[in-house]
Amino acid sequence: MAEITLLEAVNLALHHEMTHDPNVVVLGEDVGDNGGVFRATVGLKDKFGVKRVIDTPLAEALIGGVAVGMATQGLRPVAEFQFQGFVFPAMEHLICHAARMRNRTRGRLTCPAVFRAPYGGGIHAPEHHSESVETIFAHTPGMSVVIPSSPQRAYGLLLAAIRSNDPIMFFEPKRIYRTVKSEVIDNGQALPLNTCFTLRKGRDLTLVTWGACVVESLKAASALSNVGIEAEVIDVATIKPLDMATITASLARTGRLLVVHEACQTCGVGAEILARIAEHDMCLLKAPPKRVTGPDTIMPYYRNEDYFMIQEEDIVAAARELVEGWK
């Protein structure tokens, strides 16, 4: 079985669900004729036609509003925003309507919509193409936030998101769209939402991360192993709602917590994880928890982008300080 990229896994999941559920429709800017800005929707229009693969105007507010309307009337729209930084014109529809539909109608209507967007830095694009603002949506009641970090998880989590009866923001780390490859079985088997995935077992440190930072975290864990530190690596995958049970169970074994995320530090999801540990599981800690995050600055232009992006060496240094400085 050939290995495929994360981008190809997204395309594979869309093909599968559209084949097996006629209510699934795809809409967004250039998703039809052009196959999407990153080609995630290549081939869908040829296979399913213009009634199910809809090229929209350059109007994100329209994309959000139409998707909400479709979802309340029996369809399962998968709406693509070309970049996470372009979502903001649609925020009224996402926050005020999609996320509140079930509550507002006392369950009479739901909003089974998926809002896809590439996100994060690392491709030398301007700042509004490179932001990591997942915490804004994680703070929204009624909205789930899913971030895959591998082709298998992109395929399985997107299937689960499309099948969900509530709205989901599905953010795809574009930095690893084509650089991470693995085998994916196109069997229609969804992965569980709201669940962390333990990618590597360890005894000395719990390393919690998501999105593209999973790549650097796994590399850092291998480097740490060479100096006798075994890090357990957890991919959060669904950052809202958080699966704290998996994180806490790991922390009970290791006693040390390091959270790594590309987004800015202030009010990031890492802060929420540390706060919950401080409130409920402080007794498990052998050392103060740490974060390795993006700085509280706007993403710089490409010549300075590497200064913003988290490097493997940053993670290794923080982990060694946690373990060696608190024995």
Secondary structure by P-SEA (a helix, b strand, c coil): cccccaaaaaaaaaaaaaaacccbbbbccccccccccccccccccccccccccccccccaaaaaaaaaaaaaaccccccccccccccccccccccccccccccccccccccbbbbbbbbbccccccccccccccccccccccbbbbbbccaaaaaaaaaaaaaccbbbbbbbcccccccbbbbbbcccccccccccccccccccbbbbccccaaaaaaaaaaaaaaacbbbbbbcccccccccaaaaaaaaaaccbbbbbbcccccccaaaaaaaaaaaccccccccccccccccccccccccccccccccaaaaaaaaaaaaaacc
